[in-house]
Amino acid sequence: MQTKDKGRKWMWWFLGLVVAFQLYFVRELLAAFALFAVGFAAIAAVIMGLYMLQKTWEVGVAKLAESANPVVLFARRAVAALEDLARRPLRRPGSATVRSI
């Protein structure tokens, strides 16, 4: 009878130890999950902030382009003049090519 009680005692100790280890591992896994969730939330917040900055910049540039401000009108004329200058050929048609010496 005494060997049976000793066996039960060791069995209960072993089962208690297994349960304790399971609770420890579950707690560690939950802590790791919480850390990863916080990290991914921070990354998502940064990406969302950059996206909102880009959209705000886009709307601001569109409103500036639509405005009738004299500075904007001057910039438009300057860009149009530069584009016209860029379309012109560097050499006149029919001119001789440069000869190598």
C-alpha positions in Angstrom: 0.0 0.0 0.0 2.9 2.4 0.8 4.5 1.9 -2.7 1.2 2.7 -4.3 0.9 6.0 -2.3 4.5 6.9 -3.2 3.8 6.3 -6.8 0.7 8.5 -6.7 2.6 11.2 -4.9 5.3 11.3 -7.6 2.6 11.1 -10.3 0.8 14.2 -8.9 4.1 16.0 -8.5 4.9 15.2 -12.1 1.5 16.3 -13.4 1.7 19.5 -11.3 5.2 20.2 -12.9 3.8 19.6 -16.4 0.9 22.0 -15.8 3.3 24.6 -14.3 5.5 24.4 -17.4 2.5 24.6 -19.7 1.3 27.7 -18.0 4.8 29.2 -18.2 5.2 28.5 -21.9 1.7 29.9 -22.6 2.5 33.0 -20.7 5.8 33.4 -22.6 4.0 32.9 -25.9 1.4 35.5 -25.0 4.1 38.0 -24.1 5.9 37.4 -27.4 2.7 37.8 -29.3 2.0 41.1 -27.4 5.5 42.4 -28.3 5.1 41.5 -32.0 1.6 43.1 -32.0 3.0 46.3 -30.6 5.9 46.3 -33.1 3.6 45.7 -36.1 1.2 48.4 -34.9 4.1 50.9 -34.7 5.2 50.0 -38.2 1.6 50.4 -39.5 1.3 53.8 -37.7 4.5 55.0 -39.4 3.4 53.8 -42.9 -0.1 55.4 -42.4 1.5 58.7 -41.3 3.7 58.7 -44.4 0.7 57.9 -46.6 -1.3 60.8 -45.0 1.6 63.2 -45.5 1.9 62.2 -49.2 -1.9 62.7 -49.7 -1.8 66.1 -48.0 1.1 67.2 -50.1 -0.7 66.0 -53.2 -3.8 68.0 -52.4 -1.7 71.1 -51.5 0.2 71.0 -54.8 -3.1 70.5 -56.7 -4.6 73.6 -55.0 -1.5 75.6 -55.7 -1.5 74.6 -59.4 -5.2 75.7 -59.7 -4.6 79.1 -58.0 -4.3 82.4 -59.9 -1.4 83.7 -57.9 1.0 85.8 -59.9 4.0 83.7 -58.7 2.3 80.5 -59.9 1.4 82.1 -63.2 5.0 83.3 -63.7 6.3 79.7 -62.9 3.9 78.2 -65.4 5.1 80.6 -68.1 8.8 79.8 -67.3 8.2 76.1 -67.4 6.4 76.5 -70.8 9.3 78.5 -72.1 11.8 76.0 -71.0 9.8 73.1 -72.6 9.7 75.1 -75.8 13.5 75.7 -75.6 14.1 72.0 -75.0 12.1 71.0 -78.1 14.3 73.0 -80.4 17.1 71.2 -82.1 20.6 72.0 -81.0 21.8 72.4 -84.7 20.1 74.1 -87.5 18.7 71.9 -90.2 21.2 71.5 -93.1 24.2 72.7 -91.1 27.5 70.8 -91.5 28.6 68.3 -88.9 31.7 68.8 -86.9 34.8 67.1 -88.4 37.3 65.3 -86.3 40.9 66.4 -86.6 
